[in-house]
Amino acid sequence: MLFNLCVGERAKFPGHVAHFFHVAFCPMSQYCCNNAFRSFSLNHCQIYADEEIARGKLDLISSTNMVDFAIDIYKTIQQTEEAPADLVEKRESTVARLKVLHNSAEPVLNLFQNEEVIKQLRQDKQHNLQYLQQHHQFQPEMLDTLYEYAKFQFDCGNYTGAADYLYHFNLLSTDTERTFSALWGKLACEILLHNWETALEEMTRLKEIIDSRTFATPLLQLQQRTWLIHWSLFIFFHHPRGRDGIVDLFFQTPYLNAIQTTCPHMLRYLATAVITNKRRRPMLKDLVRIIQQESYTYRDPITQLLECLYVNYDFDAAQLVLRECEKVVNNDFFLCSLLDDFIESARMLIFETYCRIHEVISIGLLAEKLNMTADDAERWIVNLIRNAKMDAKIDSQLSHVVMGAPTKNIHQDIIEKTNILSFRAQLLSSALDKLPSDSQKVQDPADL
């Protein structure tokens, strides 16, 4: 079954991540069955059958309280209008439990609907708790009820309500573990609601706590970073500035170490972000070095393309790999919307690299390297020379591109190297700022 491995692995995750696990697979399963991002579904590519995907979704949500959704999927699979008895019984118990939790949480919910109360709240959690206890008969146990109510709402698929309740919980809670768990839950809600700007802010907050918090073992911190890397893909490939953000995050030393240690498959997404982002092209050299280091554990057509161009200078292999890249990007949940941009940027890299080592280039041969017809290649090269102001001209009679003699621009070299040094210096400065001085005590994240 399509999602058996994913569901089976859930029990191995940390509690605060496992509870919000379906954030990573509900959108993907919906994408597989009825892709809203493209004009056709994966079934058109004969990757998965409708029934297989539907059964995978049903297995996935069986551990949640989205009973109505499960009943609809069951009816679709079985082609019946009757709901199974176990799901009907689960629906009744879920509704009853929801009413009990709502009644228990209602006093604290009413507090947060009072404008006067909201005006009195501060960043200081102790101040907030003292104010509510003195003026509104607030009890600390109410926070536990609010947390459980938020979790239950999330399991029911009410992500808007869950996000609000978790936000209010974080305003008051001084429980480090539950605050940390609530941050993961809030991030999951914002991702599922497609609130990408807010999701980016929540991810940044979570990252700061993961980086500054003292964990029982380094392995736990590595595990947290690994999950943050995976969840960040939802944000980075939907946010307008996401392809800058993914490069900034993944090249930070702790997260680059996490990628190389636990999830080298993330190099696919880092490579795509660098290839399709002209401002990050200076990072190609470092990226290729990392890809070479990890080639024995992970390799796919996208990473192979960079190896062909910048390590082996094998343009025939690059031509074949580019065709495989198109299939990979087209069928990747996160990358499919970048297909045209990726192909255009990859052709640009092939052309630029090819031009560096040749003075006269046959348009027909270049068209073959770029997987284009000769006419399309000629038009593409003309536009490229015009827009990029390249020192080149086209000999229409011989159907050749004649490259001008390359001149070494020392100023441009200095600028590019300075940009890389500046980027690394910013990362180092950011890391140093987070280190507490000897005279300072590390602040508990729950008090932030």
C-alpha positions in Angstrom: 0.0 0.0 0.0 1.2 3.5 -1.0 1.3 5.0 2.6 1.9 1.9 4.7 5.6 2.7 5.3 4.8 6.3 6.3 2.0 5.3 8.7 4.0 2.5 10.1 6.9 4.8 10.9 4.7 7.2 12.8 5.2 5.5 16.1 9.0 6.2 15.9 8.6 10.0 15.8 8.9 12.3 18.8 5.5 12.9 20.4 5.1 16.5 19.5 5.8 15.7 15.8 3.9 12.4 15.6 0.6 14.0 16.7 0.7 16.4 13.8 2.1 13.8 11.4 -0.7 13.9 8.8 0.3 17.5 7.8 3.0 15.9 5.6 0.8 13.4 3.8 -2.8 14.7 3.6 -1.8 17.4 1.0 0.4 14.9 -0.9 -2.3 12.2 -1.0 -4.8 14.8 -2.3 -2.2 15.9 -4.9 -1.7 12.3 -6.0 -5.5 11.7 -6.4 -6.6 15.0 -7.9 -3.7 17.3 -8.4 -4.8 21.0 -8.0 -1.4 22.3 -9.1 -1.3 20.8 -12.6 -3.7 20.1 -15.4 -3.6 16.4 -15.0 -3.3 13.9 -12.2 -0.6 11.4 -11.4 -3.0 8.7 -12.7 -2.5 10.2 -16.2 1.1 9.2 -15.8 0.1 5.7 -14.6 2.0 6.1 -11.3 -0.8 5.1 -8.9 -4.3 3.9 -9.3 -7.2 5.9 -7.8 -8.2 3.0 -5.5 -4.7 2.5 -4.2 -4.4 6.2 -3.4 -7.9 6.3 -1.8 -7.0 3.3 0.4 -3.8 4.9 1.4 -5.6 8.1 2.5 -8.1 6.0 4.4 -5.3 4.2 6.3 -3.6 7.5 7.0 -6.6 9.3 8.5 -7.9 6.3 10.4 -5.9 7.5 13.5 -7.4 11.0 13.3 -10.9 12.2 14.1 -11.8 13.3 10.6 -14.5 10.7 10.5 -16.8 12.3 7.9 -13.8 12.5 5.5 -13.1 8.8 6.2 -16.7 7.8 5.6 -16.7 9.7 2.2 -13.5 7.9 1.2 -14.9 4.5 2.3 -18.1 5.1 0.2 -16.0 5.9 -2.8 -13.9 2.8 -2.5 -16.8 0.5 -1.8 -19.2 2.3 -4.2 -21.9 2.3 -1.6 -24.0 4.9 0.3 -23.9 3.0 3.6 -21.3 4.0 6.1 -19.5 1.2 8.1 -20.7 0.6 11.6 -17.3 1.2 13.2 -17.0 4.6 11.6 -20.5 5.6 12.6 -19.8 4.6 16.1 -16.5 6.5 16.1 -18.3 9.6 14.7 -20.8 9.5 17.7 -18.0 9.2 20.2 -16.0 11.9 18.5 -18.9 14.4 18.6 -19.5 13.5 22.3 -15.9 14.0 23.2 -15.8 17.3 21.3 -18.8 18.6 23.2 -17.1 17.6 26.5 -13.8 19.3 25.6 -15.6 22.4 24.3 -17.6 22.8 27.6 -14.4 22.4 29.6 -12.5 24.9 27.5 -15.3 27.4 27.1 -14.3 29.6 30.2 -10.8 30.2 28.8 -12.1 30.6 25.3 -14.4 33.3 26.5 -11.5 35.1 28.1 -9.7 35.4 24.8 -12.8 36.8 23.2 -12.9 39.6 25.7 -11.2 42.7 24.2 -10.4 44.1 27.7 -8.5 41.0 28.6 -6.6 41.0 25.3 -5.4 44.6 25.9 -4.0 43.7 29.3 -1.8 40.8 28.0 1.9 41.3 27.6 4.9 39.4 26.4 5.7 38.4 30.0 3.8 35.1 30.6 4.1 35.3 34.3 2.4 38.7 34.2 -0.4 37.3 32.1 -1.0 34.4 34.4 -1.1 36.6 37.5 -3.4 39.1 35.9 -5.9 36.4 34.8 -5.7 34.6 38.2 -6.4 37.9 40.1 -9.1 39.3 37.9 -10.8 36.4 36.1 -10.5 33.4 38.4 -8.2 31.7 35.9 -6.7 28.3 37.0 -3.5 26.8 35.5 -5.5 23.6 34.8 -7.5 25.5 32.2 -4.3 25.6 30.0 -4.2 21.8 29.9 -7.8 21.8 28.8 -7.1 24.4 26.1 -4.2 22.3 24.8 -6.2 19.1 24.6 -9.0 21.0 22.9 -6.6 22.4 20.3 -5.2 18.9 19.6 -8.7 17.5 19.2 -9.7 20.2 16.8 -6.6 19.5 14.8 -7.5 15.8 14.6 -11.0 16.8 13.4 -9.5 18.9 10.6 -10.5 22.3 12.1 -7.1 23.9 11.5 -8.2 27.5 11.8 -9.6 26.8 15.3 -6.6 24.7 16.3 -4.2 27.5 15.2 -6.0 30.1 17.3 -6.2 27.9 20.4 -2.5 27.0 20.1 -1.6 30.6 19.7 -3.5 31.5 22.9 -1.9 28.5 24.7 1.6 29.8 23.8 0.7 33.2 25.2 0.3 31.8 28.7 2.0 28.4 29.0 5.3 28.1 30.8 5.5 24.3 30.2 8.6 23.9 28.0 7.6 20.6 26.4 4.0 21.5 25.7 5.0 24.9 24.3 7.4 23.2 22.0 4.7 20.8 20.9 2.2 23.6 20.4 4.7 25.4 18.1 4.9 22.3 15.9 1.1 22.2 15.9 0.8 25.9 15.0 3.2 25.4 12.1 1.3 22.4 10.9 -2.0 24.4 11.0 -0.6 27.3 9.0 0.8 24.9 6.4 -2.5 23.1 5.9 -4.3 26.5 5.7 -1.7 27.7 3.1 -0.9 30.8 5.2 2.7 30.8 3.9 3.8 34.1 5.4 2.6 33.1 8.9 4.0 29.6 8.4 7.4 31.1 7.6 7.3 33.1 10.8 6.3 30.1 12.9 9.1 28.0 11.2 11.6 30.7 12.1 10.5 30.7 15.7 10.7 27.0 15.9 14.2 27.0 14.3 15.4 29.5 16.9 14.2 27.3 19.8 15.7 24.1 18.2 19.0 25.8 17.8 19.2 27.4 21.3 17.5 24.7 23.4 19.5 22.1 25.3 18.3 18.6 24.4 18.9 15.4 26.3 21.1 14.1 23.5 22.6 15.6 20.3 20.6 12.9 18.4 17.3 14.5 19.5 18.4 17.9 18.3 19.4 16.3 15.0 16.0 14.7 14.7 14.3 18.0 15.3 16.3 19.7 12.6 15.6 16.9 10.2 11.9 17.3 10.6 12.1 21.0 10.3 14.0 20.6 7.0 11.3 18.3 5.7 8.4 20.5 6.8 10.1 23.6 5.4 9.6 22.3 1.9 5.9 23.0 2.0 6.7 26.7 2.8 9.8 27.3 0.6 8.1 26.0 -2.6 5.0 28.1 -2.1 6.3 31.3 -0.5 7.3 34.0 -3.0 10.8 34.2 -1.5 11.0 30.5 -0.7 13.9 29.7 -3.1 16.1 32.2 -1.3 15.0 30.9 2.0 15.7 27.3 1.3 19.3 28.1 0.2 19.9 30.3 3.3 18.6 27.5 5.6 20.1 24.4 4.0 23.6 26.0 3.7 23.7 26.8 7.4 26.3 24.4 8.9 24.0 22.6 11.5 21.3 22.0 8.8 23.8 21.1 6.1 25.2 18.5 8.6 21.7 17.2 9.2 21.1 16.8 5.5 24.4 15.0 5.0 23.8 12.7 8.0 20.1 11.8 7.9 18.4 13.1 4.7 20.7 13.5 1.7 17.6 13.3 -0.6 17.0 17.0 0.4 19.9 17.8 -2.0 17.4 17.4 -4.8 15.5 20.4 -3.5 18.5 22.5 -2.7 19.9 21.8 -6.1 16.7 22.9 -7.8 16.5 26.1 -5.7 20.1 27.0 -6.7 19.6 26.1 -10.4 16.4 28.2 -10.7 17.6 31.2 -8.7 20.1 33.3 -10.6 21.0 35.3 -7.4 22.3 32.1 -5.8 24.4 30.8 -8.7 27.6 31.7 -6.9 26.7 28.8 -4.5 26.9 26.3 -7.3 30.6 25.5 -6.5 29.9 24.6 -2.9 26.8 22.7 -3.9 28.6 20.6 -6.4 31.3 19.8 -3.8 28.6 18.6 -1.4 26.8 16.5 -4.1 30.1 14.8 -4.8 30.6 14.0 -1.2 27.2 12.5 -0.9 27.1 10.8 -4.3 27.7 7.4 -2.7 24.6 7.7 -0.5 22.2 9.7 -2.8 22.0 10.5 -6.4 19.1 11.5 -8.7 18.9 13.1 -12.2 19.0 16.6 -10.8 22.2 16.1 -8.8 23.6 14.1 -11.7 23.0 17.0 -14.1 25.3 19.2 -12.0 27.9 16.5 -11.8 27.8 16.1 -15.6 28.3 19.8 -16.2 30.7 20.8 -13.5 32.7 17.7 -12.6 32.7 15.4 -15.7 32.0 18.1 -18.4 30.1 15.3 -20.2 27.5 17.1 -22.3 26.1 14.0 -23.9 25.3 12.6 -20.5 23.9 16.0 -19.5 21.5 15.8 -22.5 20.2 12.4 -21.4 20.0 13.4 -17.7 18.0 16.5 -18.6 15.3 14.4 -20.0 15.2 12.4 -16.8 15.1 15.6 -14.8 12.0 16.7 -16.6 10.2 13.5 -15.5 11.5 13.9 -11.9 10.4 17.5 -11.6 7.1 16.9 -13.3 6.2 14.1 -10.8 7.6 15.7 -7.6 5.0 17.2 -5.3 7.1 20.2 -4.4 8.8 20.9 -7.8 6.1 20.3 -10.4 5.2 24.0 -10.5 8.8 24.9 -11.4 9.0 22.6 -14.4 9.3 25.4 -17.1 11.6 27.5 -14.9 13.8 24.5 -14.2 14.1 23.4 -17.9 14.9 26.9 -19.0 17.5 27.4 -16.2 19.1 24.0 -16.9 19.5 24.8 -20.6 21.1 28.1 -19.6 23.6 26.2 -17.5 24.4 23.8 -20.3 24.8 26.6 -22.8 27.0 28.7 -20.5 29.2 25.7 -19.6 29.5 24.6 -23.2 30.4 28.1 -24.4 33.2 28.4 -21.9 35.2 25.6 -23.6 34.3 26.1 -27.2 34.9 29.0 -29.6 32.6 27.9 -32.5 29.5 25.9 -31.8 27.1 24.2 -34.3 23.5 25.2 -33.6 22.3 21.8 -34.6 24.7 20.1 -32.1 23.7 22.6 -29.4 20.0 22.0 -30.1 20.7 18.3 -29.6 22.4 19.0 -26.3 19.5 21.2 -25.2 16.8 18.7 -26.3 15.4 21.3 -28.8 14.8 21.6 -32.5 17.3 23.6 -34.5 14.9 26.4 -35.2 13.8 26.6 -31.5 17.4 26.5 -30.4 18.4 29.3 -32.8 15.6 31.6 -31.5 16.5 30.7 -27.9 20.2 31.5 -28.5 19.3 34.8 -30.2 17.2 35.9 -27.2 19.8 34.7 -24.8 22.6 36.6 -26.5 20.4 39.7 -26.6 19.1 39.6 -23.1 22.4 38.5 -21.4 24.5 40.8 -23.6 26.9 37.9 -24.3 29.9 38.4 -26.5 28.7 36.1 -29.3 27.2 36.2 -32.8 25.4 33.8 -35.0 26.6 32.8 -38.5 23.3 32.0 -40.2 25.0 30.6 -43.4 27.1 28.0 -41.5 24.5 27.7 -38.7 27.2 28.4 -36.1 27.5 30.4 -32.9 30.8 32.2 -32.8 31.9 33.1 -29.3 34.0 36.2 -28.6 37.3 35.9 -26.9 36.7 35.6 -23.2 38.1 38.5 -21.2 38.9 38.0 -17.5 36.9 40.5 -15.5 38.8 40.7 -12.2 36.3 43.1 -10.8 33.4 40.7 -11.3 35.5 37.9 -9.8 36.1 40.0 -6.7 32.4 40.9 -6.4 31.3 37.2 -6.7 33.8 36.1 -4.1 32.9 38.9 -1.8 29.2 38.0 -2.0 30.0 34.5 -1.0 32.2 35.7 1.9 29.5 38.1 2.9 26.9 35.3 3.0 29.1 33.1 5.1 30.0 35.9 7.4 26.3 36.6 8.0 25.7 32.9 8.9 28.7 33.0 11.3 27.5 36.2 12.9 24.0 34.8 13.3 25.4 31.7 15.0 27.6 33.7 17.3 24.7 36.0 18.3 22.8 33.0 19.5 25.6 31.8 21.9 25.0 33.1 25.4 27.9 35.0 27.1 29.5 33.7 30.2 27.7 36.2 32.3 24.3 35.4 30.9 22.0 32.5 31.7 20.3 30.6 28.9 16.7 31.7 28.8 14.0 29.0 29.0 12.2 28.9 25.6 8.9 28.7 27.5 9.5 32.3 28.8 10.1 33.7 25.3 
